[in-house]
Amino acid sequence: MHRLVRTGGTPELLHWLSGRAGGWAGLVDGDGTVLHAVSAAPAPHLPAPHLPAPDAPAAPDAAELAAEGARALTARGAKAHSLDSATHTALLFPLDAPPAPALAVVVPRPVPAGLTALLADALAPAALCWRAETVERKRRRVDLAESRGREAVLHLLMTGQLSIAHQVAGALRPRLPDPVRVCVVECAGGQRDEVARVCAEADGGRSWIVRCPVYASHLILVMPAGGKGDEPLDENVAALVDDCVVGVSEQLPLPDTATGYRQAFHALAVARGLPGRHARFGASPEPALVVGRAGALWADALLAPLLHHLPRRSQDPGSQELAATAASWLSFSTHATEHLKVHRNTLAARLRLIGELLGLDLGTLADQAALDLALRIRATPAPRRTATGTAPGGETAESAGTAEAAHDLEEILRRPAVRAWATQQLRPLETADTPAPDTARATLRTWLDREAQLGPTAAALGISVPGTRKRLARLETVLGRSLLQAPSARYDLWLAFRALELGPGPRSATS
């Protein structure tokens, strides 16, 4: 019995008791709830159980008889109890003081000799096993609650709800750092918990470690900017854990955690092709930082119907929930269902509503890019837009406080600072070796024109789908951005190509 408890736990012990007794064995709670139950034939080397005569009454349901006996045992506060039916007997022994369950066996009458002594001997190992399993279940619930809490804090940071994120994080450890670097670690199958332990030990518990709710092989680390000791944490992890790949963002303020995650994800795409399995995001401004005040006014005008939406029913999503849904879908595509914990039909219904409110066709890359830019502009603090919204040569993106809202996205894309940003985004294509610059630009442009779909892109290029995928994978290394896996740089690249195609806008006092 002790061996069965160590190797198989309660189910194995009950299965053995059921076979020895030739009947039903289980654990039953005080209110009659059956927690575990096994009904098996006796082992071949044991005598067959006593069988009722052919004209005997039908056997009662064993679980019902055990439940009735458990309720009687609880009501009387007894140390043991037996309950007879016309053909069967239920024997019950409490494992411990309430609320511990009772060990119950239901066998045909008469009760086999020695069964009562056997059950008495089984009480000690069964009680120890039950206690251990109860503790393990509680530990798993605590671990799950902590994991969900950390995931919730990350979600709040990604959606810009910094104050609530700090409140929730206050119940956990460590405190949220500021400024931060965001790190995404891609682990080999089944290693995520072990890699999380290695990260915590290597960093002394200073980083905020979250199991990614979207990608089962990813860990997300929100680290204090600057490493502990001689080597940063991300480099330590790549060196300590075989087969893991690490991408890291640049240093950012805590409110820009969403930007940091995108940067780390892009760096991860580059790191997969490097021998050291580690890459940091290259310096590249966010488009939301170069649009200036005119871009902010355009984003507010575009998003106004969404932000002022009032649901018709209390159970319908409000404006904040719809905005979070849009941001999640733009970042994770269909994986947003895992991120938001909603059904795919719920996601589709919300996206239809968002498209109707904003007058956008969210099936097109152009409108997706516009919505993505508007949401990122709104999430960027105004001082950062003002500080960085300059064109080359120091020309300000607009005279202070005098810009008016642009009527459409094309006016924003014609601004000198945005065109300079677009040129910087596409400059790596000019020095690409594999594929050649012309081929690289044509491939990327065709892919974007075909709504970033591999099949239509391959048909337009006259090559196979696997060939198209390999060419885009090589361009990920060239650009230092993720293309094929969300979060993808396709929105930024569409904006960059479109800005350069439009050409500069007419000069005015506000541009």
N, C-alpha and C positions, 0 to 999 in steps of 0.2 A: 504493500500500500504506500509506503514512503517513497519507493522508487517511482511508482506511477505518479505521485504528486509532484516529484521533482521534474519528471520528464514530460508529463502530459497535462498536469493540472487537474482541475475539477472534472472536466469531461472524461478523462481517462479513468479516474477513480470511480466515477459513477458507472461507467461502462463495465468495469470489472465487478462492482457490487451487483449490478443488474444481472450479469451472467452467473455469479455465485448464487444469487437468490432465486434466479429463474423467474424474474418479474420486472417490475418497473422501479427505477431508482431516480431520485432527483433532489434538488434543493428547493424548498418552498418557503416563501416569505410569510410573515405572521398574518397577513390579510388573505392568504390563499394564492398569491401570485406565484406561479412556477418560474423559477429563475433558470434552472438547468434541468433537463430530463433526458433519460436514456431508457429505452426498452429493448432488451436484446435477449436472444436465446442463451441458455447456459452453455458453458464450455463443454466440448465433447467428452472430456474425462470426468465430468461431474454428473451425479445422478439427475435424471429428468425431474422437473418439478411436478408436484402433485397436480393432476388434471381432474377437473370436475366430471361427474358422471354425465352421460349423454343427455339425460333429462333434467340436469341441474339448470337453475336460472342463468340467464346470460350474465357474463362478467360486466361489472360496472366500468365506467371510464376511470382509469387509474389516476389520471391527473385530478379529476373531480373528487375522488375519494381522498387523495392526499391533501387537496386544498381544504376540504371539510375538516380533516383531522388537524391541519395546521391552525385553523381558526379556533378549534376547540382547545388545542394546546396553548395558544396565546391567551384565550379567555381564562383558563384555569391557572396559568402560570406554572405549569407542571414541568418536571424534568424529563418526562417521557410520556408518550401517549400512544394508544392503539385504538383503531376503529375498524369494526367488522361490518362487512356486507354479507349477503347470502352466500357468496362464493369466495370472497377475498378479504384480506386483512391488510390494513395500512399501519406500519410502525413508524413512529416519528420521534426523533431525538434532537433537541435544539443544539446548535453548534456552540452557542455562547449566549450571554445575556442579550435581550432584545436591544437593537433591532436585527440581531443576527438571524439568519434563516434556520430552518430545521432540515436535517437529513431525513428523507422519507423513502420508504420502500413499500411497494404494494405487491403482495404475493398471493397465490391461490391458497385457500385454507385446506388442511391445517398448516400452520407456520412450520417450516422446516426446522428440525432440531439444530441448535447452535446459531441460528440466524441473529437472535438478539445479542448474543455475545460478540458476534462478528461486527455488527453495527456499532456496538459500544467501543470496540477496538478501533473502528474507522473514524470515530469522532475527532480524535486529536489531530491526525493528519488532514482531515477534511477542514477542520477549523483553521489550522495554520494556512492551508492553501487558500481558503476563502479570504482570510485577512490580507495575505500577500496580493491576491488578485484585486481586492478592494483598493488597496494602496496604489497599485499600478494603474487602475482605472482613474483614480483621482489625479495621479501624476500626469496622465495623458490629457485629462481635461484641463489641468492647469497649464500644461505646455501648449495646448491648442488655444486656450484663452489668451495666453501671452503672445502667441504667434499672430492671432487675429488682431490683438491690440496693436502690435507693431505694424501690421499691415494697414490698419486704420490710420495710424499716425502718418505713415508714408503717403497714403491716399490724401489726407488732409494737406500735407506739404505740397503734393503735386497739384492740388487744386487751389493753392494759395490761402488756405484757412490756417494761418500761422498761429493765431491765438489759441484756437481750439486744439491744435496739434500739441502745443506746449502743455496745455492742461491735461490731455490724455497721457502724454509722455511722462508727466510728473509722477504717475503711479508706477512707472517702469524705470529701468536703468539701462544705459546711462542717460544723462541729460542731453538734449539735442545740441550739437555743436554749432558754432557760427563764427567765421565762415567755414565752408565745407568743400570737400571733394566727394563726388558720387562715384562709386565703384560698382561695376557689374562683373560678377565672377560666374563663369560658365563651368559647371562641374560635370564630371563623368557620371554615368548612370548610378543612382543610389548613393552618391557621395555627399549630397548637399548638407546633411546634418553634421557629418564629420568635418567638412570644409568650414562650416559655421563655427564649430568648436575651435579649429585651428586659427581662424580669423580672430576670435575672441581672445584666445591665449596670446597670439602674436601682438595684438594691439593693447593688451592690458584692460580689455573691456571698455575702451573709450569710444568705439564706433557703434553706430546704430545699425544692427544687422537684421535684415528682413528677408524672409523666403518669398521670392517673387510669386505673386498670385497668378501670373499669366504663363510664365515659362517654368516648367517643373524642374529644369536643370540650372536655374539661375538663382544666385544670391545677390541682393542689393545692399551695399554698404554706404551709409552716410557717415563719412569720416571727418574728423577735425582736419582742417587744411594744414598740411605739413605732417610728416611722418614722425613716429616715435623712434628715437635712436638714430642710427646711421642710415637706415634704409626705410623708405615709406612702406606702409602696410601692404599696398597693392603689389609691390615688387617682392616682398617677403612671401606673400601667398603664392605667387607664381613659382617661386623657388621651392617652397615647402610642399606643395601639393602637385603630384604628377597628374598630367592630362587635364589640368584646369586651364582656362583662358581668361585673361583679366583685361578689362577696359576701364579707363579712368577719365573723369572729366577734368576740366581746368578748375581753378579755385573760384568759388562763387559764394555770394551771400546765401544764407539758409532759405530766404523766400524764393530763390531761383532753383530749388531742388528739381523741379520738372525739367528745366533746361539742362541741369547737370545729368539727369538720367538719360536724356537724349544724347548728350555728348558721350557719356560712358558707353552707351549702346553702340554708337558709331565707332568708337575706339575699339570695342570688342570685335566688330567685323574686321578691322585691320589686324588685330592681334592674332586672329585665327591663322593668318598666313605668315606669322613671324616665328622664328626659331625659339625666341624667348617667351612666347605665348603671353605677351604683355605689351600694351600700348596706351599712350596718353593722347587725349584729344588735342589736335593742333589748334593754335589760336585762330579763331574765326568768329567774327561778331554775329550775334543773332540778328535776323532781319528786323525783329521788333525793336532793336536798339537804334536803327538808322532811319526810321520813318518820321521821327520828329513829332511835333504836336499835331500837324495836319493828319498824319497817319493815325494818331490816337483819336482824333475827332471822326475820321472815317470809320474806324473800328467801332466806336460807340454808336454811330448812326446805323451801321450794318447790324449790330447785335441788339439794338434797342427792342425790336419786337420779341426777341427771345428773353431778354433780361427783364422785361416788364410783363411777361406772360403770367396770367392768373389761371390756374387750373379750374375747370368747371366742377370737378368733384374732388372731395378731400383725398381720395386714394390716387388721383392722377398726379404725375410728376410736376413739380413747380419749376420755376425758372432756374434756380440753382442746380437742381437735379438734372435738368435738361442740358445745361451748360457743361456739367461734369460728364454727362453721357457723350456729348459731342467731342469733348477733349479726349476721353478715353477711346472712343471709336477711331478718331483721327490718329491716335498714337498706336493702337493695338489692332485695328481692323476688327475682324470677327472674334479675335481673342478678348475683346472688350466684355464679352459675356462672363468670362472668368474674373476679369478685373472688377466688374460691377456687381457680380453675383446675381445676374438676371438671366432669364431665358432668352433664347435667340429671337423668339417672336416679340418679346417685350422690347428688345433692342431695336428690331426692325420698326415697330410701331413708334417708338420715340424718335427715330431718325426721320420717319415720314413727317411727324409733327414738326420737327426742327426745320426740315426743308420747307414745309408750308409756311411756317412763321417767318422765315428769312427770305423766302422767294428764291431759294437756291435749288439746283439739281445736284444732290449729293452723290449721284452716280457718275459725275464728271470730275476729272482731276482738277480742272480749273476752279470749280466752285469749292472743292475740298481744300485746295491751297488757299483760297480767299478766306474761308472760315477758319482754317488753321492759323493763318497770319493774324486775323482779327482777335482770336482768343489769346494768342501769345502776346499781342500788343497790350491787351487789357490786363494780362497777368504781370506785365513788366512795370515796375514803379516809375512814375513820371520823372524823378530826378535822373535815373539812369538813361532814359531816352533823351533827355535834354543834354546830358553830359556827353553822350556818344553820337548824337545825331548830327555829325559834321561831315562835310564832303572833303575830299583830298585838298590839301593846301590850307586847311583851317577855315574854309568858308562854312559858315553856319548853315544848317539845314533849313532854317527859317529865322526871320527876325523875331526877337523874343516876344512871345505872346501875341503875335499879329497874324499867325497863320489861320486860314479858314479850312473847314473840312473839305477834303477832296470829294468830288462827286462820285468817283468810281476808283477801282483798284488801279487802273492804268495810269491815272494821275499820280498815284503814289509811286508806281514803278518807274516813272520818268524822272523822279527826283535825283539829283546828282549823287547824293550819299547812297541811295539804293542802287544806282547803276554801278557805283564803285564797289559796293558789296557784291553785286552779281558778277562783276569781273573777277573778283577774288575767289568766288566760289568755283568758277569754271577754269581758272588758270591752270590747275593741275592737268587738265586734259591736253594742254599745249605741249607738255613734256612727256606724255605717256609713251612708253615703249611697246607694251603689249596690252591692248591693241594700239595701233598707230593713232596719232592725234585725230586725223580726219575720220577714221573708222570709229574711234571712241566717241567723238561728238555726234556722228551720225547714229550710232547705236543708241546713245542716251536720248537724243532728240526723238528718234522713232519710238522708243519705249514710252516716253512721256506723251507723245501724240496718240499712242494706242492705249491710253488710260493705264499705263504701267501693267499691262497684261502680257504675259509671256507668249501665248499662242498667237495673237494678232501681230506682235512684234516680230516673232520668228518668220511669219508669212511675209511681212513687208520687207524684211532683210533678206529673204531667200535662204535662210539657214534653218537648222533644226531647233526645236525647243531646248534640248539639252545644250546645244551650242550657244544659244542665246543666253541661257542661264550662266554658262561658264564665262561668257564675255562680260556679263554684268557683274559676276563675282570678281573678276579681275579689276573692273572699274571701281569696286568698293575699296580695294587697296589703293588705287590711284587717287581717288577722291578723299580717302579717309573717312568714308561715310557708309552706313548700312543702306543698301538699296532693296534687297530681296526680302528682308525680314523686318517686320514692324517693331519699333518705330523706324520708318524709312525716311531718307532725305529727299524723297521724290517731290514733296511740296516745295522745299527750298530750291531744288533744281528747276522745277517748273517756273517758279517766280524769277529765278536768275535768267533763264533763257528768254522769258517773256520781257523782262526789263531791257535786255540788250536788243531784242527784236524791235521794241517800240521806239528806241532812240531817245535822245534827250528832249525834254519838254521846253516850251518857250520860257525864257528867263523873265522873272518878275521880282518885285520887291520882297516877295515872301518865299523865294526858292533859292 
